[in-house]
Amino acid sequence: MSKRLNEEGLNLLFREARTHYHWLDKPVSDETLRELYELMKWAPTSMNGNPVRIVFLRSPEAKQRLLPALAPGNVEKTLAAPVTAIIAYDLRFYEKLPKLFPHNPGARDMFANSPELAEVTARRNSSLQGAYFIMAARALGLDCGPMSGFDNAKVDQEFFESGKPLAAEEQEFFTAGSWRSNFLCNIGYADHSKVYPRGPRLEFDEVCKIL
């Protein structure tokens, strides 16, 4: 039997959901971040590749490392947000395909032998997973502020390139040097008293055609 969300659920995820810039001083726990990932991971990706990689920046020290890469207009909101997530992708995501797509033994080599295909697939599907991330966060009662105003190369150099003065656990996690940033997303509990008026949207007939 088909099911659908009630109006309250649809409002939470879409109609009343906003991009937020002002945040309450309310922390987001490890448990909530884990719950967020455990929810979003079930959404579909090409060949179940799951190329998204996420780094949650929560400590003041981690936020400071990000600041040089941010556009000036994104600094204050990022410092105020309880967590800033780097939504990234792994160019070598295909190394996980024997686990994630075991019924096709040739899947790994298809991408390993075509770096261009691997890059396009990883970027496209990590963007999809970034959208799932936002939906999952909203479903858990979190607010989101996705951002593209930053220097990807600076983020990648600071957080993902080998040889940086990283903590031991980071060195082990990022040794492949194959992660690339896609976009940033502030998450937490927004100050809903400081919300901008919603921008207009295009109507169905302006953007859709049924053939």
Backbone bond lengths (Angstrom), bond angles and torsions (degrees), N, CA, C in turn:
res aa  C-N    CA-C-N  psi(-1)  N-CA   C-N-CA  omega(-1)  CA-C   N-CA-C  phi
1 M - - - 1.453 - - 1.531 110.02 -
2 S 1.317 116.79 128.73 1.452 119.99 -179.66 1.519 110.92 -69.19
3 K 1.323 114.95 143.87 1.451 120.35 177.86 1.522 108.81 -126.25
4 R 1.312 115.47 157.47 1.450 119.94 174.56 1.515 108.95 -145.00
5 L 1.325 115.52 157.00 1.448 120.33 176.59 1.519 110.22 -66.63
6 N 1.324 115.33 150.22 1.456 118.68 172.95 1.524 109.56 -76.45
7 E 1.322 116.14 176.64 1.463 120.13 -176.34 1.524 111.49 -61.77
8 E 1.324 117.29 -35.23 1.458 120.15 179.14 1.518 111.10 -62.45
9 G 1.327 116.87 -42.08 1.451 120.60 178.38 1.515 112.51 -66.64
10 L 1.332 117.27 -41.51 1.465 121.03 178.44 1.524 110.95 -64.51
11 N 1.325 116.51 -38.82 1.462 119.69 177.37 1.525 111.22 -64.40
12 L 1.338 115.71 -41.17 1.461 120.30 -178.97 1.525 111.65 -61.68
13 L 1.322 116.31 -43.09 1.461 120.43 -174.79 1.521 113.23 -83.05
14 F 1.338 117.51 -30.75 1.457 119.37 -170.49 1.529 114.19 -130.77
15 R 1.310 117.98 -65.96 1.466 120.06 -167.04 1.516 113.32 -64.65
16 E 1.321 117.77 -37.15 1.463 120.64 -177.51 1.528 112.60 -105.51
17 A 1.324 116.74 -1.80 1.464 120.77 179.68 1.517 109.60 -76.17
18 R 1.313 116.28 142.38 1.455 121.35 -175.80 1.524 110.50 -134.13
19 T 1.331 115.55 162.54 1.458 121.05 165.91 1.526 107.35 -84.32
20 H 1.326 116.90 125.16 1.464 120.43 -171.81 1.521 111.80 -109.05
21 Y 1.347 113.78 148.30 1.460 122.10 -177.54 1.530 112.66 -123.94
22 H 1.320 116.91 -14.70 1.467 122.16 -176.10 1.531 108.34 -122.75
23 W 1.332 115.51 134.13 1.461 120.25 -168.60 1.521 111.64 -127.75
24 L 1.339 114.46 144.50 1.458 120.43 172.68 1.526 109.50 -79.08
25 D 1.304 114.85 152.70 1.466 120.56 177.43 1.531 108.36 -81.81
26 K 1.327 114.62 71.91 1.466 122.08 -176.68 1.519 107.78 -134.98
27 P 1.321 118.66 118.12 1.469 120.34 -173.16 1.528 113.20 -71.69
28 V 1.320 114.27 158.27 1.467 122.56 172.68 1.523 106.84 -110.57
29 S 1.311 116.74 122.76 1.462 121.38 -172.19 1.523 112.20 -78.94
30 D 1.337 115.26 162.40 1.464 120.72 172.74 1.526 110.44 -56.35
31 E 1.320 116.61 -41.37 1.458 121.50 -177.89 1.526 110.87 -60.73
32 T 1.335 116.37 -40.60 1.461 119.58 179.69 1.521 111.35 -67.99
33 L 1.325 117.46 -40.36 1.461 120.40 177.79 1.524 111.00 -63.90
34 R 1.311 116.76 -40.15 1.467 119.50 176.65 1.525 111.26 -65.48
35 E 1.327 116.35 -41.28 1.464 120.29 178.69 1.523 110.53 -62.84
36 L 1.322 116.21 -38.55 1.463 121.20 177.41 1.523 110.64 -59.51
37 Y 1.328 117.26 -49.36 1.464 119.16 179.36 1.528 111.35 -64.44
38 E 1.327 117.20 -42.96 1.462 120.57 -177.54 1.523 111.76 -61.86
39 L 1.328 117.43 -26.01 1.462 121.03 177.07 1.522 111.35 -81.21
40 M 1.339 116.90 -47.82 1.464 120.22 -174.63 1.523 112.98 -69.11
41 K 1.320 118.17 -25.84 1.467 120.75 -171.63 1.528 113.21 -66.00
42 W 1.328 117.97 -17.46 1.460 120.81 -176.43 1.520 112.99 -82.50
43 A 1.321 118.24 -11.40 1.466 120.03 -178.52 1.530 110.25 -73.34
44 P 1.331 117.85 154.44 1.471 121.05 -170.11 1.523 114.65 -74.34
45 T 1.341 114.61 147.42 1.456 123.43 169.76 1.525 108.29 -138.58
46 S 1.323 116.54 161.75 1.451 121.67 -179.51 1.527 110.76 -59.28
47 M 1.315 116.02 124.20 1.468 122.84 179.66 1.537 111.59 53.97
48 N 1.319 115.61 27.38 1.474 121.41 -179.81 1.531 111.40 54.39
49 G 1.329 115.76 33.69 1.463 120.13 -173.83 1.512 115.18 -71.33
50 N 1.343 117.20 -28.17 1.467 121.15 177.70 1.531 112.61 46.12
51 P 1.344 118.02 60.93 1.463 119.18 -175.85 1.525 114.58 -79.14
52 V 1.326 118.59 -9.15 1.464 119.85 -175.89 1.527 110.55 -65.52
53 R 1.324 114.89 142.79 1.461 122.58 171.14 1.529 106.57 -132.65
54 I 1.303 117.59 139.67 1.459 121.32 -172.28 1.525 110.11 -128.08
55 V 1.309 116.09 131.03 1.455 121.93 172.73 1.526 107.36 -116.61
56 F 1.322 116.62 119.26 1.453 122.27 179.51 1.530 109.11 -92.56
57 L 1.310 115.80 116.24 1.466 121.29 178.35 1.534 107.77 -97.33
58 R 1.325 115.41 112.59 1.466 119.53 -176.65 1.518 112.14 -123.97
59 S 1.310 117.87 -33.58 1.457 120.52 -177.85 1.518 110.36 -77.02
60 P 1.341 118.21 152.22 1.471 120.39 175.66 1.523 112.37 -56.57
61 E 1.323 117.21 -36.19 1.466 120.83 -179.77 1.534 110.76 -64.38
62 A 1.311 116.54 -41.89 1.468 120.13 179.43 1.522 110.96 -66.66
63 K 1.321 116.55 -40.86 1.466 119.90 178.55 1.535 111.03 -62.08
64 Q 1.340 117.11 -39.51 1.455 120.45 -179.65 1.519 111.42 -62.31
65 R 1.316 117.27 -34.57 1.460 120.52 178.15 1.525 111.77 -65.91
66 L 1.326 116.30 -26.89 1.464 120.75 -178.82 1.523 112.66 -82.53
67 L 1.314 117.50 -29.51 1.462 121.39 -169.31 1.527 114.59 -53.81
68 P 1.349 120.59 -41.69 1.477 118.88 -178.54 1.522 114.04 -61.16
69 A 1.317 117.03 -19.70 1.469 120.15 -178.51 1.524 112.70 -90.27
70 L 1.326 118.53 -10.05 1.460 121.69 -172.74 1.520 112.02 -85.64
71 A 1.335 115.99 145.52 1.460 120.99 166.77 1.525 107.73 -65.40
72 P 1.334 118.06 147.37 1.467 120.22 -176.04 1.519 114.02 -52.52
73 G 1.318 117.78 -37.15 1.460 120.81 -178.15 1.508 114.59 -69.53
74 N 1.332 117.08 -12.32 1.471 120.19 -178.69 1.528 113.50 -101.91
75 V 1.317 117.65 -2.85 1.460 120.07 -174.61 1.516 112.19 -68.67
76 E 1.325 117.20 -53.79 1.462 120.72 -174.03 1.513 111.91 -61.71
77 K 1.328 117.01 -45.31 1.467 120.13 -178.39 1.527 111.47 -65.71
78 T 1.340 116.51 -33.01 1.458 119.97 179.79 1.527 111.09 -71.48
79 L 1.315 116.39 -40.87 1.461 119.34 177.56 1.521 111.46 -64.68
80 A 1.328 117.05 -33.36 1.461 120.95 -177.74 1.525 112.74 -79.46
81 A 1.328 117.95 -25.90 1.467 120.61 -176.46 1.529 110.61 -69.27
82 P 1.316 117.55 140.02 1.466 119.75 177.15 1.522 113.49 -58.92
83 V 1.331 116.39 -36.85 1.471 121.34 -178.32 1.520 108.58 -143.10
84 T 1.318 116.19 139.55 1.466 121.78 168.27 1.522 107.68 -117.34
85 A 1.310 115.83 122.92 1.467 120.49 179.70 1.519 110.19 -98.50
86 I 1.325 116.08 128.15 1.461 120.50 168.40 1.521 106.65 -86.65
87 I 1.319 116.54 110.80 1.464 120.99 175.84 1.527 106.54 -88.07
88 A 1.302 116.26 110.52 1.465 122.05 -173.71 1.526 109.88 -123.93
89 Y 1.327 114.89 178.21 1.467 119.73 175.76 1.514 108.76 -139.91
90 D 1.327 114.47 154.24 1.460 121.54 -178.82 1.520 108.95 -103.81
91 L 1.327 116.90 117.84 1.460 120.83 179.04 1.525 112.08 -63.61
92 R 1.332 115.73 -21.01 1.460 120.28 178.53 1.535 110.41 -106.13
93 F 1.323 115.96 33.89 1.461 120.44 178.61 1.517 112.25 -57.02
94 Y 1.322 115.33 -26.50 1.466 120.26 -175.91 1.526 112.79 -65.77
95 E 1.335 117.97 -16.82 1.467 119.23 176.74 1.524 111.28 -64.94
96 K 1.327 117.51 -19.94 1.465 121.66 178.25 1.528 112.73 -90.57
97 L 1.335 117.79 -5.74 1.459 119.67 -175.56 1.528 114.21 -63.83
98 P 1.347 120.45 -33.64 1.468 117.50 175.37 1.530 112.90 -57.28
99 K 1.315 117.06 -29.77 1.464 121.07 175.41 1.528 111.79 -83.36
100 L 1.338 116.97 -41.91 1.456 121.15 -171.34 1.527 113.40 -87.30
101 F 1.323 117.98 -24.20 1.468 122.45 -175.57 1.523 109.40 -137.14
102 P 1.346 118.00 56.14 1.468 121.45 -168.17 1.524 114.71 -68.55
103 H 1.324 117.46 -19.52 1.466 118.59 -177.50 1.526 112.90 -77.49
104 N 1.358 116.95 -5.16 1.463 120.72 176.39 1.524 108.36 -124.55
105 P 1.319 118.23 89.57 1.470 120.91 -176.03 1.527 114.27 -61.45
106 G 1.328 118.04 -20.84 1.456 120.43 -178.04 1.521 114.02 -90.03
107 A 1.330 117.12 0.25 1.465 119.84 -174.82 1.529 111.62 -62.87
108 R 1.321 116.98 -42.62 1.472 119.43 -178.50 1.515 111.24 -59.16
109 D 1.338 116.74 -49.13 1.459 120.30 -174.75 1.519 112.54 -66.69
110 M 1.333 117.19 -28.79 1.459 120.04 178.54 1.528 110.90 -58.49
111 F 1.337 116.42 -40.68 1.459 120.73 179.36 1.527 111.79 -85.33
112 A 1.326 116.70 -37.34 1.467 119.80 -179.60 1.520 111.22 -61.06
113 N 1.334 117.11 -31.84 1.459 121.51 -178.34 1.525 112.84 -88.96
114 S 1.322 118.21 -0.46 1.461 121.75 179.96 1.524 109.40 -139.86
115 P 1.334 117.80 85.48 1.464 120.53 179.41 1.525 113.24 -56.34
116 E 1.338 117.08 -33.69 1.465 119.58 179.68 1.521 110.55 -64.99
117 L 1.332 117.24 -44.82 1.457 121.34 178.49 1.526 110.72 -64.35
118 A 1.324 116.59 -40.49 1.466 120.68 179.29 1.519 110.96 -62.04
119 E 1.353 116.66 -42.90 1.469 120.07 -177.86 1.520 111.26 -66.58
120 V 1.320 117.34 -46.61 1.463 120.97 -179.54 1.521 110.60 -62.85
121 T 1.322 116.61 -43.05 1.465 120.90 -179.28 1.520 111.04 -66.05
122 A 1.325 116.71 -42.72 1.460 120.20 -179.23 1.522 111.56 -65.22
123 R 1.323 116.50 -43.84 1.467 119.68 -177.98 1.527 111.07 -67.75
124 R 1.325 116.88 -44.71 1.461 119.87 -179.27 1.530 111.16 -62.72
125 N 1.308 116.19 -47.46 1.461 118.84 -174.71 1.525 112.69 -75.98
126 S 1.328 117.64 -27.67 1.465 118.20 173.48 1.521 110.48 -69.93
127 S 1.333 117.35 -29.78 1.462 120.07 174.48 1.522 110.11 -66.19
128 L 1.329 116.49 -42.97 1.462 119.69 174.23 1.525 110.67 -58.35
129 Q 1.322 115.84 -45.87 1.456 119.05 -178.29 1.525 111.92 -67.64
130 G 1.334 116.55 -30.24 1.455 119.14 173.95 1.517 111.66 -63.12
131 A 1.342 116.61 -38.44 1.461 120.11 176.00 1.527 110.63 -66.67
132 Y 1.331 116.43 -40.60 1.468 118.75 175.56 1.527 110.52 -61.06
133 F 1.313 115.95 -37.38 1.466 121.68 178.64 1.528 110.10 -57.73
134 I 1.319 116.74 -46.52 1.461 120.99 -179.70 1.524 110.52 -63.90
135 M 1.326 117.08 -44.44 1.461 119.96 179.49 1.530 111.43 -63.24
136 A 1.316 116.38 -42.01 1.463 120.14 179.56 1.519 110.91 -64.64
137 A 1.335 116.66 -41.36 1.457 120.34 178.76 1.522 110.75 -61.26
138 R 1.313 116.69 -45.54 1.461 120.10 178.43 1.518 111.44 -62.61
139 A 1.317 116.72 -39.54 1.457 120.43 -179.90 1.526 111.88 -62.87
140 L 1.328 116.71 -27.15 1.460 121.78 179.89 1.527 112.67 -92.14
141 G 1.327 116.75 7.16 1.457 120.09 177.79 1.507 115.07 88.17
142 L 1.328 117.46 8.90 1.465 121.61 176.33 1.525 110.32 -89.80
143 D 1.309 115.53 157.63 1.460 121.75 173.11 1.519 109.03 -107.36
144 C 1.333 115.64 157.20 1.464 120.51 -174.22 1.518 111.59 -130.98
145 G 1.324 114.93 148.96 1.458 122.59 172.99 1.504 109.75 -137.57
146 P 1.338 118.70 79.05 1.470 120.40 179.51 1.514 111.38 -65.82
147 M 1.339 116.23 147.59 1.465 122.01 -175.83 1.523 111.23 -141.06
148 S 1.338 114.48 141.56 1.466 119.78 171.83 1.520 111.69 -120.73
149 G 1.318 118.07 3.87 1.451 121.48 -179.63 1.515 112.47 -85.49
150 F 1.335 116.53 76.69 1.460 121.67 179.39 1.519 109.06 -161.10
151 D 1.307 116.20 165.67 1.456 122.96 180.00 1.533 108.67 -93.58
152 N 1.322 115.98 106.96 1.474 119.83 -177.68 1.518 112.00 -59.56
153 A 1.322 116.41 -40.85 1.468 119.35 -177.49 1.524 110.95 -62.77
154 K 1.319 117.37 -39.54 1.465 120.12 178.97 1.522 111.36 -66.96
155 V 1.321 116.93 -40.17 1.468 120.04 177.12 1.513 110.54 -62.79
156 D 1.324 116.60 -45.93 1.461 120.34 -178.74 1.529 110.83 -62.70
157 Q 1.315 115.85 -41.49 1.461 119.14 -179.48 1.526 111.31 -65.51
158 E 1.310 116.49 -42.55 1.463 120.47 -176.12 1.518 112.61 -71.45
159 F 1.332 117.81 -39.01 1.459 119.91 -171.13 1.525 114.81 -106.67
160 F 1.331 118.28 -25.19 1.460 119.03 -169.02 1.520 115.65 -118.08
161 E 1.324 119.30 -14.84 1.450 118.81 -176.85 1.522 111.24 -83.85
162 S 1.313 115.35 139.97 1.459 120.21 177.99 1.521 110.05 -67.95
163 G 1.311 115.63 155.59 1.449 120.36 178.71 1.511 113.97 92.77
164 K 1.328 117.57 -8.58 1.451 120.21 176.69 1.531 109.50 -74.51
165 P 1.334 116.37 155.44 1.473 119.45 179.21 1.525 111.46 -76.50
166 L 1.326 115.44 68.65 1.456 121.01 -177.60 1.523 110.89 -92.93
167 A 1.323 114.58 160.27 1.455 119.27 173.21 1.525 109.33 -64.50
168 A 1.314 116.11 159.15 1.467 120.76 -175.37 1.522 111.83 -57.10
169 E 1.349 116.69 -41.20 1.459 118.71 -178.25 1.527 111.30 -68.13
170 E 1.343 117.30 -29.71 1.454 120.23 176.43 1.523 110.66 -71.85
171 Q 1.325 116.84 -42.94 1.461 120.04 179.25 1.521 110.84 -55.90
172 E 1.309 116.17 -42.51 1.464 120.27 -179.17 1.520 111.12 -66.59
173 F 1.338 116.07 -36.39 1.464 120.87 -174.58 1.525 111.99 -76.62
174 F 1.337 117.40 -35.63 1.452 121.15 -171.44 1.528 113.65 -108.41
175 T 1.326 118.51 15.91 1.462 120.13 -173.12 1.524 113.05 -61.27
176 A 1.313 118.28 -27.83 1.461 119.35 -176.08 1.523 111.73 -63.73
177 G 1.346 118.14 -27.33 1.454 121.08 -178.10 1.513 113.24 64.83
178 S 1.319 117.23 22.90 1.465 120.79 -174.13 1.520 113.12 -110.32
179 W 1.327 117.21 8.56 1.454 119.74 178.73 1.530 109.66 -87.14
180 R 1.340 115.56 144.94 1.456 122.25 175.78 1.532 108.51 -135.33
181 S 1.329 115.96 138.17 1.461 119.52 179.05 1.525 110.77 -73.87
182 N 1.324 115.70 144.65 1.461 122.65 176.40 1.530 109.32 -108.12
183 F 1.335 116.92 -64.84 1.456 120.70 174.49 1.514 109.30 -150.62
184 L 1.326 116.24 171.63 1.462 122.93 178.65 1.517 109.42 -108.92
185 C 1.322 116.25 153.24 1.457 119.30 176.99 1.522 109.44 -146.03
186 N 1.327 115.86 114.33 1.456 120.12 171.17 1.525 108.80 -74.54
187 I 1.319 116.19 138.56 1.454 120.33 176.81 1.521 109.74 -137.05
188 G 1.305 114.96 152.96 1.450 120.96 179.73 1.509 109.81 159.79
189 Y 1.317 116.11 -146.47 1.458 122.46 -179.58 1.524 107.36 -118.53
190 A 1.322 115.79 111.55 1.462 121.20 -170.85 1.522 111.35 -79.07
191 D 1.314 114.05 156.82 1.460 121.56 170.39 1.524 107.14 -84.79
192 H 1.324 116.33 99.51 1.464 120.81 -173.46 1.525 112.73 -74.88
193 S 1.325 117.26 -5.09 1.458 119.60 174.74 1.522 111.41 -79.96
194 K 1.340 116.92 -9.07 1.459 121.84 -178.69 1.528 109.65 -122.75
195 V 1.321 114.54 66.47 1.460 120.32 -178.39 1.518 108.98 -117.06
196 Y 1.323 116.52 131.42 1.448 120.82 177.87 1.527 110.78 -72.20
197 P 1.338 117.48 153.31 1.472 119.45 174.54 1.524 110.48 -57.63
198 R 1.310 115.81 142.21 1.460 120.14 -178.49 1.522 110.60 -66.96
199 G 1.325 115.82 136.57 1.453 120.76 176.19 1.519 111.42 -73.85
200 P 1.327 117.20 159.97 1.468 120.19 179.39 1.518 111.44 -70.23
201 R 1.311 115.15 162.02 1.461 122.09 175.53 1.525 108.74 -127.37
202 L 1.312 116.79 156.69 1.453 121.70 177.51 1.527 110.23 -78.03
203 E 1.334 115.01 149.51 1.457 120.36 179.04 1.530 110.83 -82.58
204 F 1.316 115.61 162.04 1.464 122.73 -177.42 1.523 111.41 -50.29
205 D 1.334 117.32 -51.00 1.454 120.74 -174.42 1.523 113.35 -69.13
206 E 1.335 117.47 -13.43 1.462 120.16 177.17 1.517 112.67 -81.25
207 V 1.318 118.01 -22.56 1.461 120.56 -172.54 1.524 113.97 -130.78
208 C 1.325 117.59 -7.87 1.473 119.99 -174.14 1.531 110.64 -123.96
209 K 1.318 115.31 146.76 1.450 122.94 174.92 1.526 108.64 -139.29
210 I 1.302 116.24 128.64 1.466 121.30 176.93 1.526 107.75 -99.29
211 L 1.324 116.92 120.22 1.466 121.62 -178.65 1.515 110.55 -106.64
